[in-house]
Amino acid sequence: MTKPYVSVVIPVYNEQENLPALFLRLAAVLDKVGKPYEILFTNDGSRDNSLVLLKDFHTQRPKQVRVIDFNGNFGQHMAIMAAFERARGEVIVTLDADLQNPPEEIPKLLAEIENGHDVVGGYRKERQDSWFRRKASRLLNAVRERTTRIRMRDQGCMLRAYRRNIVEHITASGETSTFIPALAMSYAANPMEVEVEHAARAAGTSKYRLYDLIRLNFDLMTGFSVVPLQVFTFFGILIAAGSLLFVIFLFIRRLIIGPEAEGLFTLFAILYFLVGVGIMGLGVIGEYIGRIYQEVRRRPRFMIRDIYEQLETQKAGKGD
């Protein structure tokens, strides 16, 4: 079998409305590239007819299309990771199944890879999302850059290309919870970003809720930086110093003026504030401990039910 030059990796979760158009457009683009290619779909526990469509794509193009079928929903990044471990191309491209990032933009990324870059990320020209999603994404980008020092213009754009050595480093990391674009940028020696088009979702609904976006940012902060811990340590030092000065002030005031009952509610307000800060600090520490707990359990990151590819249908009972 001819080794593919490019592998396109697509995680799929309940995208039956978008898959037929995606497959037609993507195949047309890759045919025009003129180099051997493969498309790896990972069905991430879809409850609609997505798997039926994916198997049909494999039947239509058995040499180019491979399908990994999870036996549950393990998340977008684990779906990508499973495909990374099985991709055979020299260049691996990630693409969402919702058609918001047009597959026609893939040649832009491949051109920059051929210019010598090892990671090429896309940033959306004009985001066709709600005002809230745009503002939240901008805020999360700013927080991520200041806490991790990883520079990405648009962390939410999954249209990205990686050289094989970068993907091999990503899969070797074995992390149970990570953010692939940030991990790739931390390994890259010569990264590049290009502007890509962005379209409104034609069908279906977004799979990312507000909680998922917050969860993603926690993964970014705790997975790539200890800045949150350092911030709370520094803040604790300031609070301790301020508290000491306040105690000295109250002691001197008591000696000069005498005991008083006024200011009791002010003290309660200060106490509640400090308790709130303490609880938030424990939450940050808990995030790091939780990541350690996930790593030391060594449970499978995902479970594969079937793999549909040209040679034969493979069954796997263990995750990687």
ZAMARGU-4260 file (C-alpha; in steps of 0.2 Angstrom, whole numbers, plus 5000, padded with zeros to 4 digits):
<rodrens>
0) 5000/5000/5000 | 5007/5017/4995 | 5011/5027/5011 | 5001/5043/5011 | 5009/5060/5011
5) 4995/5068/5021 | 4983/5061/5034 | 4967/5071/5038 | 4961/5068/5056 | 4943/5072/5060
10) 4934/5069/5076 | 4915/5066/5074 | 4901/5067/5087 | 4883/5068/5081 | 4887/5077/5064
15) 4876/5067/5052 | 4869/5083/5044 | 4887/5089/5040 | 4896/5073/5035 | 4890/5070/5017
20) 4895/5088/5012 | 4911/5087/5022 | 4916/5071/5013 | 4913/5077/4996 | 4922/5094/4998
25) 4937/5086/5007 | 4939/5072/4995 | 4939/5085/4980 | 4952/5096/4989 | 4964/5081/4993
30) 4962/5074/4975 | 4968/5091/4968 | 4983/5091/4980 | 4989/5077/4969 | 4998/5067/4983
35) 4993/5051/4992 | 4982/5054/5006 | 4971/5046/5019 | 4956/5052/5030 | 4954/5046/5047
40) 4937/5048/5055 | 4935/5045/5074 | 4917/5042/5079 | 4917/5048/5097 | 4902/5039/5103
45) 4889/5047/5091 | 4871/5043/5095 | 4864/5048/5078 | 4868/5040/5061 | 4886/5047/5060
50) 4894/5030/5061 | 4883/5023/5047 | 4889/5037/5036 | 4907/5035/5040 | 4906/5016/5036
55) 4898/5021/5019 | 4913/5033/5016 | 4925/5019/5019 | 4915/5008/5007 | 4916/5021/4994
60) 4935/5024/4996 | 4943/5010/5005 | 4960/5015/5001 | 4959/5032/5008 | 4946/5032/5022
65) 4949/5024/5039 | 4936/5024/5053 | 4940/5022/5071 | 4924/5019/5082 | 4925/5022/5100
70) 4913/5013/5112 | 4908/5029/5121 | 4911/5048/5121 | 4929/5052/5126 | 4930/5070/5120
75) 4937/5079/5105 | 4955/5078/5110 | 4956/5060/5114 | 4947/5056/5097 | 4961/5066/5089
80) 4974/5057/5099 | 4968/5040/5094 | 4969/5045/5075 | 4986/5052/5078 | 4992/5035/5085
85) 4987/5027/5069 | 4990/5040/5056 | 5003/5035/5042 | 5006/5052/5033 | 5021/5063/5034
90) 5009/5078/5037 | 4994/5076/5048 | 4980/5089/5047 | 4966/5091/5060 | 4949/5097/5055
95) 4932/5098/5063 | 4917/5089/5056 | 4905/5104/5057 | 4912/5113/5041 | 4915/5129/5050
100) 4933/5128/5045 | 4932/5125/5026 | 4942/5110/5020 | 4947/5121/5005 | 4959/5130/5016
105) 4970/5114/5019 | 4982/5118/5004 | 4987/5134/5013 | 4993/5124/5028 | 5002/5111/5017
110) 5011/5125/5008 | 5018/5132/5024 | 5023/5115/5029 | 5032/5113/5013 | 5041/5129/5017
115) 5049/5121/5032 | 5037/5124/5046 | 5034/5110/5058 | 5017/5116/5065 | 5005/5127/5055
120) 4990/5134/5064 | 4975/5142/5057 | 4967/5158/5064 | 4949/5162/5059 | 4948/5178/5048
125) 4930/5183/5052 | 4922/5172/5066 | 4904/5167/5062 | 4900/5164/5080 | 4889/5172/5093
130) 4895/5188/5101 | 4897/5179/5118 | 4907/5165/5110 | 4919/5177/5102 | 4922/5187/5118
135) 4924/5172/5128 | 4936/5165/5116 | 4946/5181/5116 | 4947/5181/5135 | 4952/5163/5136
140) 4966/5167/5123 | 4972/5181/5134 | 4972/5171/5150 | 4981/5156/5141 | 4995/5167/5134
145) 4998/5176/5150 | 4999/5160/5161 | 5007/5147/5149 | 5018/5158/5138 | 5012/5148/5123
150) 5008/5160/5109 | 4993/5155/5098 | 4983/5168/5089 | 4967/5157/5089 | 4967/5142/5101
155) 4949/5137/5096 | 4953/5134/5078 | 4957/5116/5075 | 4962/5118/5057 | 4980/5114/5060
160) 4994/5104/5051 | 5009/5095/5060 | 5024/5086/5054 | 5025/5068/5059 | 5039/5071/5072
165) 5028/5083/5081 | 5013/5071/5081 | 5025/5057/5087 | 5030/5068/5102 | 5012/5071/5106
170) 5007/5053/5106 | 5022/5048/5116 | 5017/5061/5130 | 5003/5049/5135 | 4994/5062/5144
175) 4976/5058/5149 | 4970/5076/5148 | 4978/5089/5137 | 4976/5102/5124 | 4984/5096/5108
180) 4987/5113/5099 | 4996/5120/5114 | 5006/5104/5116 | 5011/5104/5098 | 5016/5123/5100
185) 5027/5118/5115 | 5036/5105/5104 | 5038/5116/5088 | 5054/5123/5083 | 5047/5133/5068
190) 5029/5136/5070 | 5018/5147/5058 | 5000/5153/5058 | 4990/5157/5043 | 4973/5166/5041
195) 4959/5154/5036 | 4940/5157/5032 | 4927/5153/5044 | 4909/5149/5040 | 4893/5148/5051
200) 4887/5131/5056 | 4876/5125/5043 | 4867/5111/5053 | 4868/5104/5070 | 4873/5112/5086
205) 4889/5116/5094 | 4896/5102/5106 | 4905/5115/5117 | 4895/5122/5131 | 4901/5136/5143
210) 4907/5123/5155 | 4917/5114/5142 | 4926/5130/5138 | 4930/5134/5156 | 4936/5116/5158
215) 4947/5118/5143 | 4955/5133/5150 | 4958/5124/5166 | 4967/5110/5157 | 4977/5123/5148
220) 4982/5132/5164 | 4986/5117/5174 | 4993/5107/5160 | 5006/5119/5154 | 5010/5131/5168
225) 5012/5133/5187 | 5008/5152/5186 | 4991/5150/5195 | 5000/5142/5210 | 5013/5156/5210
230) 4999/5169/5209 | 4990/5162/5224 | 5007/5161/5234 | 5011/5179/5230 | 4993/5184/5234
235) 4994/5174/5251 | 5011/5184/5255 | 5002/5200/5252 | 4987/5196/5262 | 4998/5189/5276
240) 5008/5206/5276 | 4992/5216/5275 | 4984/5206/5290 | 4999/5209/5301 | 4999/5228/5298
245) 4980/5228/5301 | 4983/5218/5318 | 4996/5231/5323 | 4984/5245/5319 | 4970/5238/5329
250) 4982/5234/5344 | 4988/5252/5344 | 4970/5259/5342 | 4964/5249/5356 | 4979/5256/5367
255) 4974/5274/5362 | 4955/5273/5361 | 4950/5258/5370 | 4939/5243/5366 | 4925/5246/5354
260) 4911/5236/5346 | 4910/5246/5329 | 4918/5239/5314 | 4912/5221/5318 | 4903/5219/5301
265) 4918/5226/5292 | 4929/5212/5300 | 4916/5199/5295 | 4917/5206/5277 | 4936/5205/5277
270) 4934/5187/5284 | 4922/5181/5271 | 4933/5188/5258 | 4948/5179/5264 | 4938/5163/5266
275) 4933/5165/5248 | 4950/5167/5242 | 4956/5152/5252 | 4943/5141/5244 | 4947/5147/5227
280) 4965/5143/5231 | 4961/5126/5236 | 4951/5124/5220 | 4967/5128/5210 | 4977/5116/5220
285) 4964/5103/5218 | 4965/5105/5199 | 4983/5100/5199 | 4980/5086/5211 | 4966/5080/5200
290) 4978/5079/5185 | 4991/5070/5195 | 4977/5058/5201 | 4971/5055/5183 | 4989/5051/5177
295) 4994/5039/5191 | 4978/5029/5189 | 4984/5024/5171 | 4967/5020/5165 | 4964/5019/5146
300) 4961/5036/5139 | 4949/5029/5127 | 4941/5012/5122 | 4940/5007/5103 | 4926/4996/5098
305) 4931/4994/5079 | 4943/5000/5066 | 4937/5000/5048 | 4951/5000/5035 | 4956/4992/5019
310) 4965/4977/5026 | 4951/4970/5038 | 4940/4976/5052 | 4950/4976/5067 | 4943/4974/5084
315) 4951/4981/5100 | 4946/4978/5118 | 4959/4989/5126 | 4962/5008/5124 | 4979/5016/5123
</rodrens>
